[in-house]
Amino acid sequence: MSTLVAKAEALAVDVACSDDALSVTLSDGRIVSVPLVWFPRLHEATHTQRGKWELIGSGIGIHWEAIDEDISVASLLHPENFMRLPHKRRQPSREKRHEQGGHRGARG
């Protein structure tokens, strides 16, 4: 009988916020930096509030009590799985639909 073991992601060990970015140092040495605007509550928080964070679950996430914000390391490493990023489109543009023959209301 074989057992599949999922590879564990790195854990957060330190957190820093600038006016523009959230930077998280991971247990494997990587530093992940993402735009602060991805997290509106954190973006609108004061410097003091941003500085009062705690690790959740030995580093699987970060919690800010004063602003009730939780961010997982997984969401920082794979944001496309957790949030709608501004550069992603859900549907092809109107021109592409037309080129593909998907123009609405067309009569044959």
ZIVEN-V267940 format. One record per residue. N is the residue number from 1. RES is the residue in one letter. NEAR is the number of other C-alpha atoms within 8 Angstrom. Layout:
# ZIVEN-V267940
<<N/RES/NEAR> <N/RES/NEAR>>
This chain:
# ZIVEN-V267940
<<1/M/2> <2/S/3> <3/T/4> <4/L/4> <5/V/4> <6/A/4> <7/K/4> <8/A/4> <9/E/5> <10/A/9> <11/L/12> <12/A/16> <13/V/10> <14/D/7> <15/V/10> <16/A/8> <17/C/11> <18/S/6> <19/D/6> <20/D/9> <21/A/11> <22/L/12> <23/S/11> <24/V/12> <25/T/12> <26/L/13> <27/S/9> <28/D/6> <29/G/6> <30/R/7> <31/I/8> <32/V/10> <33/S/8> <34/V/9> <35/P/8> <36/L/13> <37/V/9> <38/W/7> <39/F/7> <40/P/8> <41/R/8> <42/L/11> <43/H/11> <44/E/6> <45/A/9> <46/T/6> <47/H/6> <48/T/6> <49/Q/11> <50/R/11> <51/G/8> <52/K/9> <53/W/11> <54/E/7> <55/L/12> <56/I/9> <57/G/6> <58/S/8> <59/G/11> <60/I/13> <61/G/14> <62/I/14> <63/H/12> <64/W/13> <65/E/8> <66/A/6> <67/I/9> <68/D/7> <69/E/9> <70/D/8> <71/I/9> <72/S/9> <73/V/13> <74/A/9> <75/S/11> <76/L/10> <77/L/7> <78/H/8> <79/P/10> <80/E/7> <81/N/6> <82/F/7> <83/M/7> <84/R/6> <85/L/7> <86/P/5> <87/H/4> <88/K/6> <89/R/6> <90/R/4> <91/Q/4> <92/P/7> <93/S/6> <94/R/6> <95/E/6> <96/K/8> <97/R/11> <98/H/9> <99/E/7> <100/Q/6> <101/G/6> <102/G/7> <103/H/7> <104/R/4> <105/G/4> <106/A/5> <107/R/3> <108/G/2>>
